């Protein structure tokens, strides 16, 4: 097969198994798992981890129209085993080791990685948390043993209706004796130093000490 050569197109030759090809609107494309592996040529380990977390996350059927994740850890591991020696395979393996089920967004994954690299405990992701009878919240990241919750707040949180909901959420955590740490984009600058500092302060306030 001739390698495509035209403006804006870079062709590659690779080995594909039959179940690594699917169709999208009638066009043949690689599956999500195979595309993740192919991206390992150019992406960093953390970028690959973000994508892996997205593939592994459990969807919300009422919002997304699907009930199953795009892939399982076993499926991604099998993809790596099939293509030993592929450029970027080592990065993909490291990313799969870092990947977790539960992150709902790329910033949540990046925040988790930053916290763990800074020596903080690994948080639980989107943990269903009963704060009092009839009040259940699901923070982005949580340390239930310390009663510390962490929320990443993107641009949508500046909308008036969302601000009201965020205030109610914080009141629920506070009244239940939890500390809610709110993280924004600016806290993620400079390798998330400000975000790490805020979470470390909250954990320390609750008696956590580094080992």
C-alpha positions as CSV (number, residue, x, y, z in Angstrom):
1,X,0.0,0.0,0.0
2,X,1.4,3.4,-0.9
3,X,2.0,5.8,1.9
4,X,-0.3,8.9,1.6
5,X,1.6,12.0,0.7
6,X,-0.2,15.3,0.4
7,X,-0.3,18.6,2.1
8,X,-1.3,18.3,5.8
9,X,-1.0,14.5,5.7
10,X,1.8,12.4,7.1
11,X,1.5,8.7,6.2
12,X,2.7,5.8,8.3
13,X,2.9,2.0,7.8
14,X,2.0,-0.2,10.7
15,X,0.7,-3.6,11.7
16,X,-3.0,-3.8,12.5
17,X,-5.1,-6.6,13.8
18,X,-8.7,-6.9,12.5
19,X,-10.2,-5.8,15.9
20,X,-8.1,-2.6,15.9
21,X,-10.1,-1.2,13.0
22,X,-13.6,0.2,13.2
23,X,-15.8,2.6,11.2
24,X,-16.9,6.1,12.0
25,X,-19.5,7.6,9.7
26,X,-18.5,5.0,7.1
27,X,-14.8,5.8,7.4
28,X,-12.3,3.2,8.5
29,X,-10.5,4.4,11.6
30,X,-8.4,2.8,14.4
31,X,-10.1,1.9,17.7
32,X,-9.7,4.1,20.6
33,X,-7.3,1.7,22.3
34,X,-5.1,1.4,19.2
35,X,-5.2,5.2,18.7
36,X,-4.0,5.7,22.3
37,X,-1.0,3.4,21.5
38,X,-0.3,5.2,18.3
39,X,-0.3,8.6,20.1
40,X,2.5,7.3,22.3
41,X,4.9,8.2,19.5
42,X,4.4,11.9,20.2
43,X,2.7,12.4,23.5
44,X,4.3,12.6,27.0
45,X,3.6,10.0,29.7
46,X,1.3,12.4,31.5
47,X,-0.6,13.2,28.3
48,X,-1.0,9.4,27.6
49,X,-2.2,9.0,31.2
50,X,-4.9,11.7,30.7
51,X,-6.1,9.8,27.6
52,X,-6.0,6.4,29.4
53,X,-8.1,7.8,32.3
54,X,-10.6,9.0,29.8
55,X,-10.8,5.6,28.2
56,X,-11.2,3.9,31.5
57,X,-13.7,6.2,33.2
58,X,-17.1,4.9,34.0
59,X,-19.7,6.9,32.1
60,X,-22.9,8.4,33.5
61,X,-25.6,6.7,31.4
62,X,-28.2,9.4,32.0
63,X,-25.9,12.0,30.6
64,X,-23.8,10.2,28.0
65,X,-26.0,7.6,26.5
66,X,-23.6,4.7,27.2
67,X,-23.1,2.5,30.2
68,X,-19.6,1.0,29.6
69,X,-16.2,2.5,29.5
70,X,-14.4,2.9,26.2
71,X,-11.8,0.4,27.4
72,X,-10.6,-1.7,30.3
73,X,-7.1,-1.8,31.8
74,X,-6.8,-5.4,30.5
75,X,-7.7,-4.3,27.0
76,X,-5.1,-1.5,27.0
77,X,-2.5,-3.9,28.5
78,X,-3.2,-6.4,25.8
79,X,-2.8,-3.7,23.1
80,X,0.7,-3.1,24.5
81,X,1.6,-6.7,24.6
82,X,0.5,-7.1,20.9
83,X,2.8,-4.4,19.7
84,X,6.1,-4.8,21.6
85,X,8.8,-2.6,20.1
86,X,6.4,0.0,18.8
87,X,7.7,3.5,19.2
88,X,6.5,5.0,22.4
89,X,5.7,1.7,24.0
90,X,7.7,2.4,27.2
91,X,5.8,5.7,27.7
92,X,2.5,3.9,27.1
93,X,3.4,1.3,29.8
94,X,4.3,4.0,32.3
95,X,1.0,5.8,31.5
96,X,-1.0,2.6,32.0
97,X,0.7,2.2,35.4
98,X,-0.4,5.7,36.4
99,X,-3.9,5.4,35.0
100,X,-6.9,5.2,37.4
101,X,-10.6,4.7,37.0
102,X,-12.7,7.6,38.2
103,X,-11.3,10.8,36.8
104,X,-13.9,12.8,34.9
105,X,-11.6,15.3,33.2
106,X,-8.1,15.9,32.1
107,X,-7.5,18.6,34.8
108,X,-8.5,16.0,37.5
109,X,-5.9,13.6,36.2
110,X,-3.2,16.2,36.1
111,X,-4.1,17.3,39.6
112,X,-3.9,13.7,40.9
113,X,-0.5,13.1,39.3
114,X,0.8,16.4,40.7
115,X,-0.4,15.6,44.3
116,X,1.2,12.1,44.2
117,X,4.4,13.3,42.8
118,X,4.6,15.8,45.6
119,X,4.5,13.0,48.1
120,X,0.9,13.5,49.1
121,X,-1.4,10.4,49.6
122,X,-3.2,9.2,46.5
123,X,-6.8,10.5,46.6
124,X,-9.9,8.6,45.8
125,X,-11.7,9.7,42.7
126,X,-15.3,10.9,42.5
127,X,-16.1,9.1,45.7
128,X,-19.8,9.0,46.5
129,X,-19.8,10.7,49.9
130,X,-22.7,10.7,52.3
131,X,-22.3,13.9,54.4
132,X,-25.6,13.6,56.3
133,X,-28.9,11.9,55.8
134,X,-30.2,12.9,52.4
135,X,-27.1,14.8,51.4
136,X,-24.6,13.0,49.1
137,X,-21.8,14.6,47.3
138,X,-19.2,13.3,44.8
139,X,-16.0,15.3,45.0
140,X,-13.4,15.1,42.2
141,X,-10.8,13.9,44.6
142,X,-11.2,12.9,48.3
143,X,-9.3,11.8,51.4
144,X,-12.1,10.4,53.4
145,X,-9.9,9.4,56.3
146,X,-9.0,13.1,56.7
147,X,-12.3,14.4,55.6
148,X,-10.7,16.5,52.9
149,X,-12.3,16.9,49.5
150,X,-10.8,18.6,46.4
151,X,-12.7,20.1,43.5
152,X,-11.2,21.3,40.3
153,X,-13.3,24.2,39.0
154,X,-13.1,25.0,35.3
155,X,-14.6,27.8,33.4
156,X,-18.2,26.5,33.8
157,X,-18.0,27.3,37.5
158,X,-18.0,31.1,36.8
159,X,-21.6,30.9,35.5
160,X,-24.1,32.4,37.9
161,X,-26.2,29.3,38.4
162,X,-23.1,27.2,39.0
163,X,-21.8,29.7,41.5
164,X,-24.9,29.2,43.6
165,X,-24.5,25.4,43.4
166,X,-20.8,25.6,44.4
167,X,-21.7,27.7,47.4
168,X,-24.3,25.1,48.5
169,X,-21.8,22.3,47.9
170,X,-19.2,24.0,50.1
171,X,-21.7,24.6,52.8
172,X,-22.6,20.9,52.8
173,X,-19.0,19.8,53.2
174,X,-18.3,22.4,55.9
175,X,-21.4,21.5,58.0
176,X,-20.3,17.9,57.8
177,X,-16.9,18.7,59.2
178,X,-15.0,18.4,55.9
179,X,-12.5,20.8,54.4
180,X,-13.3,21.5,50.7
181,X,-10.2,22.6,48.7
182,X,-11.2,24.4,45.6
183,X,-8.6,24.4,42.7
184,X,-8.7,26.5,39.6
185,X,-6.6,26.8,36.5
186,X,-4.2,29.3,38.1
187,X,-3.4,26.9,40.9
188,X,-2.2,24.4,38.2
189,X,0.5,26.7,36.9
190,X,4.2,26.1,37.7
191,X,3.8,22.3,38.0
192,X,0.7,22.8,40.2
193,X,2.7,24.2,43.1
194,X,-0.2,26.3,44.4
195,X,-2.6,23.3,44.1
196,X,-0.3,21.0,46.0
197,X,0.3,23.6,48.7
198,X,-3.5,24.0,49.3
199,X,-4.1,20.3,49.5
200,X,-1.1,19.7,51.7
201,X,-2.2,22.5,54.1
202,X,-5.7,20.9,54.4
203,X,-4.3,17.4,55.0
204,X,-1.8,18.8,57.6
205,X,-4.6,20.6,59.3
206,X,-6.2,17.2,59.8
207,X,-3.1,15.6,61.2
208,X,-1.6,14.0,58.1
209,X,2.2,13.8,58.2
210,X,4.5,12.7,55.4
211,X,6.1,9.3,55.9
